[in-house]
Amino acid sequence: MKTALYGFLMVLFLAATGCQNGNVVVDSNQEISNRRWSYLKRVQVPVNIEDIQSEYLISVNLRHTADYKYSNIFLLIHQIGPDGKRVTERKEFKLAYPDGEWLGSGSGNMYSYVLPLKKGKFTAKGKYVFELEQNMRDNPLKEVTDAGIRIEKVSK
């Protein structure tokens, strides 16, 4: 019985990973503990970039519950390059229409977003680290469940 279950899970895993977009370099979501995102708990996503000739689309992944009390979110996005240089930018992302309807795709009480951040080329090969830091007035920020980074090569 265990062997059959193991085999089924392996087939499921291979099917899921085999269907992914080949241009995706990283698609990371990290759970926010207890749905309470503190300033001190930055979401870190390392990524290795080997192709500096291609253009990339960098997006923020975000999930929250229907109890999230704002129509937007401010984030500090830190990018640390292979040389250790840190670049930080503050971005606001709209999460709802003025009438309160969520812009994200919903399932039950959860709403998911892939929020475009920027498009461009990396200047050097090597390991980059992206850090997401919530930058709202509330600390901790309640009802955010996951955050992460998605980086994909732009098809020409």
C-alpha positions in Angstrom: 0.0 0.0 0.0 2.8 2.4 0.9 4.6 1.7 -2.4 1.4 2.5 -4.4 0.9 5.7 -2.5 4.6 6.7 -3.0 4.3 5.9 -6.7 1.2 8.0 -7.1 2.8 10.9 -5.3 5.9 10.7 -7.5 3.8 10.7 -10.7 1.8 13.7 -9.3 5.0 15.6 -8.5 6.6 14.9 -11.9 3.4 15.9 -13.7 3.2 19.2 -11.8 6.9 20.1 -12.3 6.9 19.0 -15.9 4.1 21.5 -16.8 5.8 24.6 -15.5 6.8 27.4 -17.8 10.4 26.9 -19.0 11.1 30.7 -18.8 10.4 30.9 -15.1 13.6 31.3 -13.1 12.0 31.4 -9.7 8.5 31.5 -8.4 8.6 31.6 -4.6 6.0 32.0 -2.0 6.9 32.1 1.7 4.3 31.7 4.4 3.8 34.6 6.8 3.6 33.1 10.3 0.2 33.5 11.9 -0.9 35.9 9.1 1.0 38.7 10.9 3.8 40.3 8.9 6.3 42.1 11.1 8.7 44.7 9.7 11.5 42.5 11.1 10.4 39.4 9.1 11.6 40.1 5.6 10.8 37.5 2.9 14.1 36.5 1.3 14.3 34.9 -2.1 17.7 34.0 -3.5 18.1 33.5 -7.3 21.0 32.6 -9.5 21.2 34.5 -12.8 23.4 33.1 -15.5 21.9 34.7 -18.6 22.5 38.5 -18.6 21.6 38.9 -22.3 17.9 38.1 -21.7 15.2 40.5 -20.4 13.3 39.5 -17.3 10.0 40.3 -15.8 10.2 40.6 -12.0 6.9 40.3 -10.0 5.8 40.2 -6.4 3.6 37.2 -5.4 1.1 38.1 -2.6 -1.8 36.4 -0.9 -4.1 37.7 1.8 -7.4 36.9 3.4 -10.7 38.7 2.8 -10.1 40.2 6.3 -7.2 42.3 5.1 -8.3 45.8 5.9 -6.6 47.9 3.2 -7.1 48.3 -0.5 -3.3 48.6 -1.1 0.0 47.6 0.3 3.4 49.4 0.4 6.5 47.3 0.2 10.2 47.9 0.4 11.9 45.7 -2.2 15.6 45.2 -1.6 17.7 43.7 -4.3 21.2 42.6 -3.3 23.5 41.9 -6.3 26.4 39.4 -6.6 28.8 42.3 -5.7 26.8 42.9 -2.4 25.4 46.2 -3.6 21.9 46.8 -2.3 19.2 48.7 -4.2 16.0 49.5 -2.4 12.7 50.9 -3.8 9.4 51.5 -2.2 6.4 50.4 -4.2 2.6 50.7 -3.7 0.4 48.0 -5.1 -3.3 48.4 -5.5 -5.2 45.3 -4.2 -8.8 46.5 -4.6 -11.2 48.6 -6.7 -12.5 51.8 -5.0 -15.7 49.9 -4.2 -13.8 47.4 -2.2 -13.9 44.5 -4.7 -10.5 42.6 -4.6 -8.4 42.7 -7.8 -6.7 39.4 -7.0 -7.9 35.9 -8.0 -10.0 34.5 -5.2 -10.7 31.1 -3.8 -12.8 31.0 -0.7 -11.4 33.5 1.7 -8.0 33.9 0.0 -6.9 36.3 -2.7 -3.7 35.9 -4.8 -1.8 38.4 -6.9 1.2 38.4 -9.2 2.1 42.1 -9.1 4.4 43.3 -11.9 7.4 45.1 -10.4 9.8 45.8 -13.3 11.2 44.5 -16.5 14.8 44.6 -17.5 18.2 42.9 -17.7 20.5 41.9 -14.9 23.9 43.5 -15.1 26.0 40.7 -13.7 25.9 37.0 -13.5 25.7 35.4 -10.0 23.5 35.2 -6.9 20.9 37.9 -6.3 18.8 38.1 -3.2 15.4 39.8 -3.2 14.0 40.9 0.1 10.4 42.0 0.6 9.6 44.1 3.7 6.1 45.3 4.4 6.0 49.1 4.8 2.6 49.8 6.1 1.7 51.7 9.3 0.5 48.5 11.1 3.2 46.4 12.6 2.5 43.6 12.4 0.4 43.8 9.2 -2.5 41.3 9.7 -4.1 38.9 7.2 -1.2 38.6 4.7 -0.6 34.9 4.3 2.2 34.6 1.8 4.7 36.8 -0.1 7.4 36.0 -2.6 9.1 36.8 -5.9 8.5 35.5 -9.5 11.2 36.1 -12.1 10.7 34.9 -15.7 12.6 35.5 -18.9 10.6 37.6 -21.4 10.0 35.7 -24.7 11.2 37.6 -27.7 
